Each structure stands twice: as C-alpha cells, then as structure tokens.
Amino acid sequence: MNGTTAEDVLRQLRVWPVTFATPKDALLALRAGNIDAVVYDRPLLAWFVKQDFQSSIQLLDTIFDFQNYAFAVPLNSTHRKSIGVAVLDATESPWWGQTIFRYTGTR
C-alpha cells in the first residue's frame, strides 16, 4: 500500500513494489494472478485474508521487519505502570492467543 512501512522495507531491499490503494485491492490482484505476493502489516493482512480470501490465498510466516505496537503515555502519568501491567497480563493470557486466532487465523 502507498506510504506504508512495508513499502519502505521493500525499497530498502531494492524491491520496487506495485502499490495499491487498499489491502483488499492488492489481495484481489494477487488472486487474479496479476502480482506474485502481497507484503503488508501481518495482523491486518491476516484479518483481510480470513475475512474474504481464506479459501484462495495462503498467508506465509515470512516477516521482513518485525514491529511491535505500543501505547504512548506521558512519562509522569500515574497510569503508566498499571497500563503496562494490564497489557502484559492480557498478552500473556490464553484469552490473547484465542483472540488473535479468532481474528487472524494465526497463532
């Protein structure tokens, strides 16, 4: 997609991608055989594949540039520690794995 980190990473690898306005447009082009692959944010791509392309597109485990997500909190916030603990509790729980699988089909 235009202006994404995926596009930046591919260009750093000297791959000149064809860009699309939306992930769905890219996946439609892939299914039609007009392109060979789609490179995009994995959790979002997994969700799009699961919603509309599960029977026709295979999502690979290849990661070009691993990225974490974060919450920005002011340094002096009284909520900083409690938010960090809550995020860790959630992401280490069985619920987190089940939720990821439900929405993306991956573990």
N, C-alpha and C positions, 0 to 999 in steps of 0.2 A: 504494500500500500504506500501511497505517496507520503513522504516525510516521516516514516517510521524508523525505529531503531533497527528493525530487520533490514530495511533498505540501506541504512548506513553500514551495517555489518557486512552485507554482501558487497558493497562497493569497496570496503577495506580489503576484502578477499579478492578483489578485482573481478567480481561478477557483476555484470551490468543488467540489472533486473528489468523486466517489463512490469510496470506498476499498474495497479487497478484502484478504482475509487473506493471499493469496499471489499472485505474478505469474501463475501458471497460472490461477487463478480469474478474474483480470482479463482474460487473453487469451481464455478461454472465453466471457466476457461480450461481448468485442469480436467474436469470431467469430459469436456468436449474434445480433449486431446490437443488443444491449441498451445499449451505450455506443458513443461515436464514436472514442475513442482511448485508448491506454494510455501514461502517462508514468511512466518508471522509469529506474533506472540502466542506461545504454545497453549496456555489455558484458554485464550479466546478462540484460537483456531480449533482446539478440541471441541469446544462448545458448538461452534458452527458446523463442524463435521457431524457431531452427534445429532444435531437438530435436523439437518437436511441432506446429509451426504453419507450417512453411516454405511449404506449398502454399496456405495460406489467409489469411495475414497478411503485409502488406508493412511492413518496418521502414524508417522515413524517416530522413534525415540531420539532422533538426532537433535542436538541443541548446539547452535553456533555461538551463542553468547548468553550464558546463564544470567538471569536477572532476578533479584528479589524485589518484593514490594514492601512499602514502608508507610507508616503514619508519621506525619510531621507534627511535633508537639513542641511548644516553647520550652527552652531549657529550664526555666524556673517554674514550670507547670506542676501543680500538686497532683495532677492526674497522670503524669508521665510514667511512674512506676506501676501504678495499677493497670494502665493500658498495656504496658509491656508484659506484665504477668498474665493478664487476660488473653492476650494474643498467643503467648506461649502455651497456656493451658488449652486453648482451643485447638491450636495446630498440632499438639501432641496427643490429642484425644482420638478415640475411634470415630467419633462423630465427624471429625475433619476429613478423614480418609473416605468415609461413606459419602460425604457431601461432594468431595472432589469427584469421586467415581460417578455419582448421580448426574452431575452436570457436564462432565467431560468424557466419561467412559474410561478414564485412565486412573492409575494408582499413583 
